[in-house]
Amino acid sequence: MGTYVTVSVKVRRDLVERARALGVNVAEVVRRAVEEEVKRRELELIRRRLENVKDFLDLIDIDRVVKSVREDREGR
């Protein structure tokens, strides 16, 4: 694991008291929520980048690529 930093967050007192009464580990819940949100946003960024690449790849003529590879192999 890497190094840690402390993050402060303001939460209503009654909510924290209710969480403690229920045995909720607030720090773990916040940590997990941040990790999940970062993962969700990273996946969304990757999805958008793949869409951009897909648009570019759609412009490539596969038959031309196959023909070119075959010609190159036969030339060896």
Protein Blocks (a to p, Z undefined) as FASTA:
>chain_A
ZZdddddddddfklmmmmmmnopafklmmmmmmmmmmmmmmmmmmmmmmmmmmmmmmmpc
fklmmmmmmmmmmmZZ
